Amino acid sequence: MVLVVSGPEVLLQRRCRMQRTVRERALQNAFSAVLLILTGEGKVMVEVSQTSDQISPEQPEGLLQVNEFSWGEFAAEGEDEEWNLT
């Protein structure tokens, strides 16, 4: 016996799931190619990857995620001067 589930509720659920997946993949693709680096001299370096490599959340190997970063751990003594980023 095959049960076929159809109707407006199922169609709405599938459409919502599809829209959510498309939005997540678009955001992932938009930001996966940009790398921002702040150097010690206060300069910002931007690198845009032109490769077609795709990183998916299901394959986290090779990714680095920084949740918290403290400058105090890396600041050497005597380097407390203000940076002029303009």
C-alpha positions as CSV (number, residue, x, y, z in Angstrom):
1,M,0.0,0.0,0.0
2,V,1.5,3.3,-1.1
3,L,0.4,6.4,0.8
4,V,0.6,9.6,-1.3
5,V,0.6,12.7,0.8
6,S,-0.4,15.8,-1.2
7,G,-2.4,18.9,-0.7
8,P,-1.8,22.6,0.0
9,E,-0.1,22.0,3.4
10,V,2.5,19.6,1.9
11,L,3.1,22.0,-1.0
12,L,3.6,24.9,1.4
13,Q,6.0,22.9,3.6
14,R,8.0,21.8,0.6
15,R,8.1,25.4,-0.8
16,C,9.3,26.8,2.5
17,R,12.0,24.1,2.8
18,M,13.2,24.8,-0.7
19,Q,13.3,28.6,-0.1
20,R,15.2,28.1,3.1
21,T,17.8,25.8,1.4
22,V,18.2,28.3,-1.5
23,R,18.7,31.2,0.9
24,E,21.3,29.3,3.0
25,R,23.2,28.2,-0.1
26,A,23.2,31.7,-1.6
27,L,24.6,33.2,1.7
28,Q,27.2,30.5,1.8
29,N,28.3,31.1,-1.8
30,A,28.3,34.9,-1.3
31,F,30.7,34.8,1.6
32,S,32.8,31.7,1.0
33,A,35.1,33.4,-1.5
34,V,36.1,36.5,0.6
35,L,38.9,36.6,3.1
36,L,39.6,39.7,5.2
37,I,43.0,40.0,7.0
38,L,43.8,42.8,9.4
39,T,47.6,43.2,9.6
40,G,49.6,44.4,12.6
41,E,50.2,47.8,10.9
42,G,46.5,48.5,10.8
43,K,46.1,47.6,7.1
44,V,43.3,45.5,5.8
45,M,44.0,42.9,3.1
46,V,41.1,41.4,1.1
47,E,41.4,38.3,-0.9
48,V,38.7,37.1,-3.3
49,S,39.0,33.4,-4.3
50,Q,38.1,32.9,-8.0
51,T,38.1,29.1,-7.8
52,S,35.0,27.1,-8.1
53,D,35.6,25.0,-4.9
54,Q,32.5,24.7,-3.0
55,I,32.4,24.2,0.8
56,S,29.3,22.7,2.3
57,P,28.3,22.6,6.0
58,E,28.2,18.8,5.7
59,Q,31.9,18.7,5.0
60,P,33.7,20.8,7.7
61,E,37.1,19.3,7.0
62,G,39.7,21.9,6.4
63,L,37.7,24.8,7.8
64,L,38.7,27.1,10.6
65,Q,36.1,28.8,12.7
66,V,37.0,31.5,15.3
67,N,34.3,32.0,17.8
68,E,36.3,34.3,20.2
69,F,39.5,36.2,19.7
70,S,41.4,38.1,22.4
71,W,44.1,40.5,21.4
72,G,45.5,40.3,24.9
73,E,46.8,36.8,24.3
74,F,49.0,38.1,21.4
75,A,49.9,41.6,22.3
76,A,53.5,42.1,23.1
77,E,54.7,44.4,25.8
78,G,54.9,48.0,24.7
79,E,52.5,47.7,21.7
80,D,49.6,49.4,23.3
81,E,49.6,52.4,20.9
82,E,46.4,53.4,19.1
83,W,46.0,52.5,15.4
84,N,44.9,55.1,12.9
85,L,42.8,53.1,10.4
86,T,41.8,56.1,8.3
